[in-house]
Amino acid sequence: MAKILIAYYSRKGQNYVSGAIKNLAKGNTEIIAEFIQKKIGGDLFEIDTVKDYPVDYTECTEIAKVELQQKARPELKNYLDDLSSYDTIFLGYPCWWGAPPMAVATFLEHYDFSGKKIIAFTTHEGSGFGGSISYLKKICPSAEIVKGISIHGADAKNSEVEVKRWLESLK
């Protein structure tokens, strides 16, 4: 059986949710990652930066915008020792400025994804995947990049059935 990794970047704390700033105890992408693990198993890995983003949501988005423009690669707190045993990687992230957070790029560029299947999932507040799938294909040209599921962030906590149906459709 294929070994599955569910790697994700998620923002706790202040988030934009349906037109208002709300404080989230758990990030929306983390919620989706946990739904995936509950349904199909696999190992969870949180992509997390050494330097925290500002607590203030607006400040965070401005820094994320600059990082994208500068093609920054924020340092990560940790990495997996070995990715070779994983065949399928579910990769989750919020869509910031039409792309994954640059921490996701740092993670992807650290490994060789040749011959791996990467199934992307994202949370957003209206942009869907934006241009993130094309972006992933540029970073991991030797991997099979699959456009997975896009969940409106405000709906994340109530999307378990939708995520389950999507996973069943992958078989």
N, C-alpha and C positions, 0 to 999 in steps of 0.2 A: 504494500500500500504506500502511496505517496506521502511523504512527510510534509506537513503544512506549517508555515510560519505566518503569523498575523502581526505585521509590524505597522505601527501607527504613530502619528504625531497628533496630539490633542491639546487644546487650551482649556484649562480650568479657569475659574475666576470670571472676571468681566468678559462678557460676550454680547454681541449684537444679536438679539432674538426678536424677530417679528416687529422691528421698528423701535425697540427699546434696549437699553443696556441692562443686562441682568447678570447676577453673580451665580455662576454654576459651580456646584461642588465637584462635579465630574464633567469633563469635556464631552461634547457631542460625538466626536470621532471615537473616543474611548468606549462610549456606550455601544456604538455599532460594532467595534472590534470585539467586545465581549459577547454580543449577540452572535457573531460569526463563530467564535470559539465554542459557545454553548451548543450551537447546532452541529458543527462539523469537527470540533476538537482542534488540535494544533497548538503550537506554542505562541504565547503572546510576548511581544517585545515592544516596549514604549521607546520611541525616539524622543530624546529629551536633550535640551541644550545645557551646556555648562553655565552660560550666562542667561539668567531669567529675563524674559521680556517684561516691560513695565506692566504693573497691575492695571493701569488705566487702558481701556480697550482702544481708544482713539490713538494714544501714544504708541501702542503695540502695532496697530495697523500702519502707522507712518514709518516705524522702523522696518516692518516687513516690506513695505514698498521700496525703501532705500536698499534693503538687502537684495531684493529682486533686481532692481536696476543695476546694482553693483556686482551681481552674480556672487554674492557673499556665500561663504560656507561656514556657518556657525559651528563651533566646536561642540561635540556631543559628549555627554556624561559617560556613556559606555557603548560598547559594541558587542555583538555576538562573537564568540571565539571562532566559529566556523559556520559557513552558510552552505557548504557542499552537500549536506544531507537533506536539504530542503529542495523539493521539486517545484512546489507551488508556494508563492508568496502573495498573501493578501496585503496590499499596501494602502493604508488609510491616512487621510489628511484633510484638514479644512482647506477649502479653495480660497486662497488669499491673492487678490489682484490677478485672478485668472490662472494661478499656478499653485503648486504645492509650496508650503513654507520651505525656505532654503535649507532648513535642518534635514528635510527629506532628501534633498540633493546631496548633502554631506553624507548621509547614510548610504545612498545608492552608489555614490562614487567610491566608497570604501571597499566594495565587494565586486567580484566578477559574477555577473548574472547570465553568462552565456548558457543557453539551453534551458533557462528557467522560465516559468510562466509567472508573470506578475499580474495579479488581478487588482485593479485600482478601485477603491471606494472613497467617496468624499462626502463631507458635510458642507453646507453652504447656506447662505441667506438669500439666494436668488440667482447665483451665477452657474449653478450646476457644476460640471467639470471645467468650465471655462476652456482655456487652452492647455490644461494640465496633461492630457493624454499625449499630445504632440511633444510637450516638454519632456515627459518620461521617456518617450521613444528616442529622443536625442541623447538623453543621459545613459540609457541602457539599450543601445542599438542591437545587441546580440541576444536580448531577451524577447520573449513574446509578451507584449503588453496588451492586456485585455481591459476594455472599458467595462467596469462593473456597475456598481449602483451609486447613485447620487441621492443623498437624503437631505431634505431641508432641515437645517439645524434645529429649528424650533420643534420639529416632529421627531427628532432622534429618539427620545425616551419612549415614544409610543410606536416605534417602527419595527418591533421584533417580528411581527407576522410578515411584514413586507420583506424584511431581510431573509427570513426563513424561505419564503416563496422564491426569492431571487436565487438563493443558494441551491434550492431544489432544481431550478431551471438550468443550472450549470452542468448538471450530470449528463 
